Amino acid sequence: MFDVLIVGAGSAGCAIAARVSEDPTVSVGLIEAGPDYPDLAQLPGDLRNGNNNSYTAHDWGMEYAPTPHRKDRFPRGRVVGGSSAVNTTIALRGLPEDYDAWSAAGNEGWSWQEVLPAFKRLERDLDYPGASYHGDSGPISIRRHPHDELLPAHQAFLQSATDLGYPDCPDANDPWAWGAGPQPMNKLNGVRISGAVGYLASARIRENLTILPKTLVRRLLVANGKCTGVEVEDETGAVSEIAARLVVLSAGALMTPSVLMRSGIGAREELADIGVDLLRDVPGVGKNLSDHPALSVLCEVKDASLINFDAPIIQTILRYTGEHSEHRCDLQIEQISFAGRRGGPPMFLLAPVLEYQYGRGQLKFTSADAHHAPVIENQFCADERDRAILAGCVLDTLAFTRTAPLADMIAAVKFPDPGRGHSREAIENLCQKFAGSGYHPCGTAKMGPESDPLAVVDARCRLHGVDQLVVADASIMPAVPRANTNLTCFMIGEKVGEWIRTEKNQYGL
Ligand SMILES: Cc1cc2nc3c(=O)[nH]c(=O)nc-3n(C[C@H](O)[C@H](O)[C@H](O)COP(=O)(O)OP(=O)(O)OC[C@H]3O[C@@H](n4cnc5c(N)ncnc54)[C@H](O)[C@@H]3O)c2cc1C
């Protein structure tokens, strides 16, 4: 029996485990389907290497349909640290307007002014420790590659951005700044500072924190409208139960809704389809899937020595507002250092990314088996506003391929195929067919007042209609923020962890 049992040791789960276990009187369990590597010496190379993603070694092996036209792999970390342990280490915050919109939708406590203390608390910004909006002593170290560390293509990208009229942006996490500059990143000497490294390294010595790796949660145990624990399966397939006074579901935007569905919490008809008895009709579970659609502008380079697959995959960023956009900084362009495969033609790519998404996708559930993944249907660019704005960003990106010094490095643009024309209409069609994910799914168990038919949890992340059950991870975001999502997941973990530790009566503890 734990006081607080957290399901999923990802970005949010690690932060919650660390913050709640600061109170030595509270016993905390942290369950994770994947393995645990307790110290840096045991950390495998793919998890240590913050210069590139780990795609397969610690992964759930999922697939997604970004548009109805294609299917592709969809990576998600399966290890203590979760997706923060396998990701690109881009450490960007959303815009103040993103969180103010969450608050305006009826979620008290989530406005920019109310989330800023958590963003400051989670970070140790090595470049701007004195800025009023930065923190200098949190568990997640963040720095930017200085100019002399930038690869030639990234230096050229920044120079071309200047020549195209974009302002310099030395700190992309300055809430009011925009333009091109170095990417803030949570890696130190190339080592990824994941949730496991940043939050758990110091917390795991506490006697009141127990980490349970290689343990798959099959379903929640609920009796008389109250969650009492979880049913788990170990590596051998043996099934048992773990009791808790409060269960916190932090299994990520794809698996949290799956666990809810397997437990009978979801849309009535969808539960019937997979043969699960209804516990609570919650139509929002698996809906409102929000993410960042992106396209690739693939370039063959003239000089093969520019391409090094062991170098940082990313170092710079351009955050800006589209020509006809209603929302500030709704676009990103990223220079990606290499593309294709080792030994293949030398290539890099530029990634135009839509950061403010109007459309929504959904998860579909085809089985109640805990080993089955949901079907992920993003419906990217089905909304014509998304299509038009992303197409504008692709055209802006193509301007980089014609602007020195970046243009001087490029032998040929391979995609979008210049032979088929780069008209706005042609590019919009490509967006509708080939947009892919920035790997930032969220919103599938969103927070909101009970009057919102798709709301799954309230503003304190407590499930509507089931006691002693909290959801806290990327699922609860009402919409994807205009930034890569890892820091926002840490921020959610910081807030919920602090609330559980300091306002126990709000959580029935
Ligand atoms: C390849 C890749 C690159 C990315 N790059 C960036 C980046 O550079 N910057 C950025 O900001 N964001 C990036 N992201 C996204 C970011 O990492 C995620 O948004 C964030 O980590 C999600 O946090 P979370 O807590 O919601 O879920 P996760 O971190 O995914 O954690 C969920 C955890 O729950 C566990 N789990 C799931 N189901 C069960 C179960 N049934 N039983 C037990 N355990 C379970 C999982 O194994 C996992 O450890 C990237 C993601 C990927 C995959």
The ligand as a Gaussian input file, in Angstrom:
#p B3LYP/6-31G(d) Opt

LIG

0 1
 C       11.994000      10.747000     -30.343000
 C       11.385000      11.892000     -29.576000
 C       11.968000      13.156000     -29.648000
 C       11.413000      14.217000     -28.933000
 N       12.100000      15.396000     -28.878000
 C       11.681000      16.366000     -28.030000
 C       12.489000      17.502000     -27.781000
 O       13.618000      17.619000     -28.248000
 N       11.997000      18.470000     -26.963000
 C       10.765000      18.368000     -26.401000
 O       10.359000      19.308000     -25.707000
 N       10.000000      17.287000     -26.587000
 C       10.445000      16.259000     -27.344000
 N        9.716000      15.117000     -27.477000
 C        8.441000      15.042000     -26.736000
 C        8.608000      14.935000     -25.219000
 O        9.701000      14.111000     -24.911000
 C        7.291000      14.412000     -24.637000
 O        6.265000      15.356000     -24.906000
 C        7.341000      14.196000     -23.126000
 O        8.466000      13.455000     -22.737000
 C        6.064000      13.486000     -22.692000
 O        6.056000      13.358000     -21.297000
 P        4.944000      12.505000     -20.568000
 O        5.256000      12.552000     -19.115000
 O        3.605000      12.948000     -21.018000
 O        5.097000      11.016000     -21.149000
 P        6.382000      10.081000     -21.291000
 O        7.627000      10.836000     -20.987000
 O        6.286000       9.407000     -22.597000
 O        6.211000       9.047000     -20.105000
 C        5.256000       8.032000     -20.055000
 C        5.881000       6.861000     -19.300000
 O        4.864000       5.933000     -18.942000
 C        5.319000       4.626000     -19.194000
 N        4.126000       3.792000     -19.397000
 C        3.209000       3.911000     -20.388000
 N        2.230000       2.992000     -20.235000
 C        2.536000       2.287000     -19.126000
 C        1.914000       1.198000     -18.454000
 N        0.762000       0.657000     -18.896000
 N        2.501000       0.692000     -17.346000
 C        3.658000       1.226000     -16.874000
 N        4.301000       2.265000     -17.484000
 C        3.738000       2.786000     -18.577000
 C        6.188000       4.775000     -20.426000
 O        7.061000       3.691000     -20.606000
 C        6.887000       6.094000     -20.149000
 O        8.070000       5.905000     -19.414000
 C       10.227000      14.027000     -28.168000
 C        9.647000      12.767000     -28.090000
 C       10.217000      11.696000     -28.771000
 C        9.604000      10.327000     -28.630000

